Amino acid sequence: MDSMCPSRQELLKQIMEIDFALKELNLYLDTHPCCEQAICLFNDFNKKSQKLKNIYAEAYGPLTVDQTSGNTWDWIRNPWPWERMV
């Protein structure tokens, strides 16, 4: 792991914060679909979320099934949610 990479908990916290904002923006855009500012924010947060998830997957393994590699099923190699330490 790169020494500049945030800790697992810090990355997860950042991902959860950004994904929460994405969900809220999604709800807002459902009722305000022409709001250009919200669309830009959604697109920016979506890029940040994907970048952080890629960093996490590279350092600690995939968070979601769509981040697994095509040659191996490394999704199963990480601890299950109930096996993780708090």
Helices and strands as residue ranges (DSSP letters): H 8-31, H 36-60, G 65-67, G 74-77, G 81-83
